[in-house]
């Protein structure tokens, strides 16, 4: 899977950037939901957690791709 991602043009730096962007989007979606919807803090928390769960996946894929990039090609 990691080789396919690498062959598709994705780099580890792109995935690390996506992880950090996900953290920022988590805070932003929480704030927008809390101010824009009259559904209470619970709804805003769910939005923030939903988006925030993407960050570890992006970071893990970034680490995997970094190992793939550092591995000598045959």
LOTIPA-586006 format. One record per atom (N, C-alpha, C): residue in one letter; x negated, y, z negated. Coordinates in steps of 0.1 Angstrom, whole numbers, plus 5000, padded with zeros to 4 digits. Atoms other than C-alpha are relative to their C-alpha. Layout:
<recs>
aXYZ;...
</recs>
This chain:
<recs>
x499249885000;x500050005000;x499150135000;x500949885001;x497250244991;x499350035013;x500749984987;x495450185024;x501050065010;x499049944991;x498750255043;x500250154997;x499849855003;x499150585024;x498850085005;x501249934996;x495550675032;x500050015016;x500050004985;x495950575069;x501150105005;x498949904996;x499150795070;x499550144998;x500549865001;x496951095061;x500150064986;x500049955014;x497651135024;x498749984993;x501250005007;x494751215002;x500350004985;x499850005015;x494351184964;x500250144996;x499849865004;x494151564962;x501450045002;x498649964997;x497551594978;x500949944989;x499250065010;x499051354953;x499850064986;x500349935013;x497351524923;x500850135000;x499349874999;x498851854936;x501549984998;x498650045001;x502251684939;x500449984985;x499850025015;x501951574902;x500150134992;x499949875007;x501251924890;x501250085004;x498849934995;x503952064912;x501349944993;x498950065006;x506351814897;x500250054985;x499949945014;x505551944862;x500650145000;x499449874999;x506252294873;x501550005004;x498650014996;x509452194890;x500949954989;x499250055011;x510552014859;x500450114991;x499749885009;x510352334838;x501050095008;x499149914993;x511952534866;x501449945001;x498650054999;x514852294871;x500750004986;x499449995014;x515452284833;x500550144998;x499649865002;x515552664832;x501150045008;x498949964991;x517752704862;x501349934996;x498850075004;x520152444850;x500650054987;x499549945013;x520352594815;x500750135002;x499449864997;x521052944829;x501150005010;x499050004989;x523052854860;x501249924998;x498950095002;x525352584847;x500550024985;x499549995014;x527652614817;x500349864995;x499850145004;x527152244809;x499249974987;x500750025013;x524952294778;x498549955002;x501550035000;x521352204769;x499849855005;x500250144997;x521951824774;x499949995015;x500150024985;x522551864812;x498650065005;x501349944996;x519452094815;x498949914997;x501150095004;x517351844796;x499949885009;x500050114991;x518451564819;x499350045013;x500649964987;x517451764850;x498450014998;x501449995002;x514051844835;x499349874998;x500650145001;x513351484825;x500049935013;x500050074987;x514451354859;x498950045009;x501149954991;x512051574878;x498649974993;x501250025007;x509351534851;x499549865001;x500450144999;x509351154855;x499249975013;x500750024988;x507851194890;x498550024998;x501449965001;x504551344878;x499149874997;x500950115003;x503051014863;x499949915013;x500150084988;x503850834896;x499050065010;x501049934991;x502051094917;x498649994995;x501450015006;x499051094893;x499549865002;x500550144998;x498850714894;x499749975014;x500350024986;x499050704931;x498750085005;x501249924997;x496350984933;x498849934995;x501150085005;x494050774911;x499749885009;x500250114991;x494650474933;x499450045013;x500649954988;x493950664964;x498650054999;x501349965002;x490850814949;x499049885000;x500850125000;x489550464943;x499949945014;x500050054986;x490450364978;x499150095009;x500949914992;x488650674992;x498549984997;x501350025004;x485550594972;x499449875004;x500450134996;x485450234984;x499450005014;x500650014986;x483150165013;x500949935010;x499250064990;x485050095045;x499249895007;x500650114993;x484349765064;x500150025014;
</recs>
